Amino acid sequence: MRNTTGDDGLPRVPRRSGEAGLYRVPRLEELVADPGATGMLDARTADFLEATALAALRALRKRKQMLASEMRAEALVRRPDRLLTPKEAAGRLGIGVYWVYRNQHKLPFRVRLGTVPRFSEKGLEEYIRKQRGG
């Protein structure tokens, strides 16, 4: 496809075979507003517009994921930390209470509070998120 632009700065491509001159490549929002405009596109121009739309979609999804991650982190910071009992921690982890007592010294979210073990709720959530790979 020739890299030619018109007076309006929009790309122009050759017309279909047998037609002289260039025609303006419609913007994606113009195609959304008038899907019938795709009928004048040749295969290369349609591929170009499709690739452009997919690249825009990928960029938007990445931004959406970043915003969601920031919102989760912000929510964790705003919410006060709570200390969980071994039974509550075991329930969140989906394991038995005995395992929590036996392995409490290995758990990074354990909080020393006298002789009874307690577990940081925020620390436990972070631990679970890291174990899931997120």
Secondary structure by P-SEA (a helix, b strand, c coil): cccccccccbbbbbccccccbbbbbbcaaaaaacccccccccaaaaaaaaaaaaaaaaaaaaaaaaaaaaaaaaaaaabbbbbbcaaaaaaaacccaaaaaaaccccccccccccbbbbbaaaaaaaaaaaacc
